[in-house]
Amino acid sequence: MPEQFPRSPYDGVNGLVYFARMLDKIRLYAAGSLPEAYHENLGINFDGRCLNFLRVKYEDVRQRVFIGDSDEEILEWCYQNGRRPTGEEVETWSGFMMKRGWRDEASDRLIVRLKEAGLEHRDKDAATMFDFIDLDEGRTPPDFKKWEPPRLSA
């Protein structure tokens, strides 16, 4: 079966970024189409952060995926069997994850990962680890620099 990349880490389920990607990795691994380089990191690193945030175990989430539940159903299962964060907690967690590698202790790791992937020439396109993941998998990361805050009327 041909290899496939999981969804972008920016893809969210009910506002929770990365969760859909973690589920995709489980599905692709089970189908034999997840690239081998991803196998050793299943359930750890960003997966682990997501699991810790929800206070659930990787093996339990994997079983929900194997049952065939939708992303939304699995997230609801996590809320019922782990923790149900508030909307503000989801917003804060997702905001933190989307910015990981930008002006924090992971910034050096981002530079190393770009170099390892031969993407150091794309450093202006990758301000975060999520950006790197998208670039490394052939996607164009969102351009948050174009966003402007709402203007107050005078």
C-alpha angles and dihedrals in degrees: 000000000000118000118256133191120231122243122287116281086235090066109102140198111215090339096312109121123209095021093098090051092053090052091047090053090054092049094046092047091051090050091050094242103104109108110256093238088070097053099083092054098052109130095007138080108021090359087054093049090052092047091048091049090054093037095230133124124250093231091055093049090047090055091053089053091050090052086061101245118161121250090258093050091050091049090051089049088053090051091051096044101033121017136316107222119206119253088256092053091051090049092049094046093046091047091051093048094048090054098044108134095025111112094332139098091284093061093095090049090054091055091049093049092050090051093046090053094047090245100116088118087064094058091119089058095050115062093150141031089254088056090051092050091051093048093045090053094047100259128124111241118229114271102233090173088077092059115104125194117245113274120234114234115241 
